[in-house]
C-alpha cells in the first residue's frame, strides 16, 4: 500500500500547474492567489450594497460606455439580450441582490458575494448549486484597460448576461458539478475548458461570428482583438481544448468557436461522462 501511495503522489506531482497556479507561484500579483471561503457567502437578498464613492460609479460608467460601444457586430445575441434582461445601465453600479433576483427569475441562478479570486473547490461548489460568485469592488483607474484579477465589472458585465441564456446556464451548472469530481490532470483540463469557453469563447451565428466569453467582452483590447486575423480560431472540440495551454497576462492568439450553446452543453456533457466526472 505504501508503494502504491508513493507512486500516486509522484504521478500527481507530474500534473502540470494551471495558468493561475503558475501566476501565483510567480508572485506577480497577490490578487491572482485563490482564496478559500471561511463560511457560506451572502446570497441574493443577504448581500448588502457597499457605500461606493462617486469615483467607483464613474469608473463603472466609463467602462460600461467604452465596452458597450465596442459590442455591436461583435457580441453574441444571447449576451446582448442578457444586458437588457439584467437592466444594466451606465449611471450606477448595480446591486448584486437585484441582479440575483433577475437571474433567478430568468434561469434559476442566484448571485453570491465573494472576496476575490476563489479557490477552485469553493468556486465550483457554488456553480454546482446554480449560484454565481461575484466580487463587489471595482478596478482602479490605472487598470481600466486590463486587470488580471476579478472585479465587479468583469463579473457583472462580462459573466452575468450569458447566465440569462438557458443552454449556457445549464452548461455552467454542469461544469461546476463535473469540476467537483476532478483530480489530477482533469483539474487542468477543466480550467482550460473554462478559459476557452466561459472566458474566451466564440459562437457562430447566422449573422456571423460573435463573442460570448466574459474575458473578451469585459476587456477593451481583447474585444477588438478576438475577431481579428491575428487570432487562430478552431472549432469546438473538448479534447483539443484540454491540450491548449494559455497565459493570463497576454492577448489570446488561439480561440475556439461553438455552433450553438446547445452544442457547448452537449459537447461538455459527453466529454465529462467519458472522463467519469458526471
N, C-alpha and C positions, 0 to 999 in steps of 0.2 A: 504493500500500500504506500509506503514511504517513497519508493522509487517512482510509482505512478504519479504521486502528488508532485514530486520534484520535476518529472518530465512535463507535467501540465503547467507548472509555473514557468519553466523555460519556454514552453510554447507560447504562453501568454506574453512573455517578455518580448517575443519577436513580432507581436502585433504592432503595426505602425501607429504612431501617435496621430490623433486627429489634428486638423488645422488649428483649432483653438487650443488644444493641448500644447502644440508647438509654440504658439504665440505666448501662452502662459509661461512656458519654460524660458523663452527668450527674455521675459521680463520687460517687454516693450511697453506694455500698458496694463496696469493693475486691474483696469475695468474689464479686461479680457480673461480674468481668472474667475471661473464659475463659483457662485455662492450657493450654499445649501440653506434651505428654509429651516428655521428653528421652530416652526409650528404652522398650522394652516393659515394661508394668506387671506386677507379680506376679499370677499367675492361680492359682486353686484352692489346691492344697496348698503353693504357693510363698508364700502370704500368711501373715505372722506375726501372731499375736494380740497387740494392744497391751496394755501394762500399765495398764489403765484404773484411775483412782482410784474409790473407792466412790461418790463423788458422781456420776460418769458413769453407773454402773449404776442409781443412784437416779433420775436423770433419765429413763433408758430406762424404768424401771418406772412412773414417773408418767405418761409419755406413752403407754405401752402400755395401762395401765389406763384412762386417760381416753378414748383413741380406741376401744379395744375396746368400751367401754360405749356408744359412740355408733353402732356399726355395725349392730346388729340392726334389720332393717327399712329399712336404708339401703344397705348394701354389697352388691355383686353376689355371687351364689352362688359363682362361679368364684374370686373373691377370697377369700372365707371358707374355701373348700376349700384354697386355697393357703397360708393361715396354718397350717392343720393339717398339710399336707404338709411344710412347712418346719420345723414344730415350734417356732414362735415362742412364747416364754414371757416373762413379765414380770420374772423374778428376775435375769436376767443378759443383757448384750449378747451376741448370738450371734456366733460366729466366722464370718467370711466364707468360709473354706475349707469349713466344714461346710455352709453354705448353697449353695455352689458344687456340692458333691457331691450334695446333694438335688435341685437343679435339673437337673444333668446326667443324673441317673437318670430324672427325670420327662420332660423335653423336650429334652435335649441341650444346654442352656445352661450356661455357666460364669460365674463372677464374677471380675472383676479389681479390685484395689485402686488407686484413683486419688487424687491430692492435693486435688481440689476441682472446681469447675465447669470442664469440659473445653472446649477449642477444638473446634468442631463437626467438623472433619476427624478428629480422634482419636476423638471420641465415636462418630461414625457408622461409623468403621472397625471399632471393637470390636463394635458391634451387628451389622455385616455378617458377623462371624465367630461370631455367636451367643454373644457374651460381654458381660455386663452390667457397666458401670463403676460402682463403688460407693466412696464415701468410708468411712473407718473412725473418724471423730471425730463427736461428738455436740454439739448446740447447748447453749448455756448456759442457766441458769435464767431469765435476762432475756428469752429468746426462746422460751419454752415454747409460747406461743400461735401464733407465726408467725415463720418465718425465710425471707427471700427467696433465701438461698443453700442449696445442697445440704448435707445432713449424713446420717449413717448411719441416723437414724430415718426420714427421708424415703425414702432409697434402699432400706432393708430392709423397713420396714413398709409403705411406700407402693407401691414398684415390684415387689419380688420375688414376692409372692404371685401376681400376674397372669401371671408368666412360667411358672407351672406349668400354664397353660391352653394346649393345643396350638395352637388357632387364633390366639390372641393372640401366642404365642411365634413362630409363623411370620410373622405380620404385622410384628412388631417387627424381625425379621431382614431382611425385605423392605424395611422402612423404611430401615434402615441402608444397604442396597445401593443403593437409589434415591438417597438423600441424597448418596452419594459422587459421583454424576454430575451433581449440581445446580449451576447457576451463576446469577448474576443474580437475577431475580425468583423463580425456582424455589426458591432458598435461603430466601427469606422465606416463600414459600408452604408449604414443608415445616416450617418452625418453627411456623407457625400450625396445621398439621395435627397436629403433635406435641403442641402445647399443648391443643388441643380434643379429643384422643383419649387419648393416653397419660397426660397430666397432669390433664385436666379432662373426661374422658368419662363419659357416662351410657349405660346399656343398659336396654332394656325387656325384662322377664321376665314369665312367666305370673303371678308373684306381685306384679308392679308394677314401677315404675321404680326402678332402683338405680344406685349409683355404682361405677365401676371405675377412675377416674382417680386417680393417685398423689398429685397436688397437693391433691385434695379429701380423700382418705382419711387423709392424714397431718396435716391441719390441723383444729383444733377449730372455728374459725369457718366454714371452707368446708364441712365435712361437715354442719353444721347449716343452712347457707345454701343449698346446692346444690339441694335438693328443695323449697324454699320457693316461695311465689307471687312472690317478688321476682325470680326468675330467669326469663328468656325462654328456652324450650327449643325448638330447631329440630331437625328430622330430619336425620340424617347425609347430607351432600352435600359431597363433597370440593371441588368448585368453589366452593360457597358458603362453606365454611370458610376457603379461601385468601383470601377477601375480608374476613374478620372480624379486625380488629385487637384487641389486648388490652394490658393493663398488668400488670406483675408485682407491683405494690405494692398492688393493691386487690382486694376481693372481686369475683368474676366475675358479671356480670349477664346474660350470654348464654352458653348451653351447647348442645351437640349430643348427640343420643341415637342409638344404633345399635339395630337389631333383634336383632343377634347379633354375636358376634366373627367368625363366618364372613363376615357381610356387611361388617364392617370390613376384613377382609383382602382380600376380593374387590373392594370399592369402591376401596381404596387401590391395588391392583394395576392396575385399569382406568385410574385417573387417572394413575398413573406411566407406563404404557405410552403414553397419549395425549401425554404431555409428553416422551417419549423418554428416560425415566430408567431403564427396565427393558428 
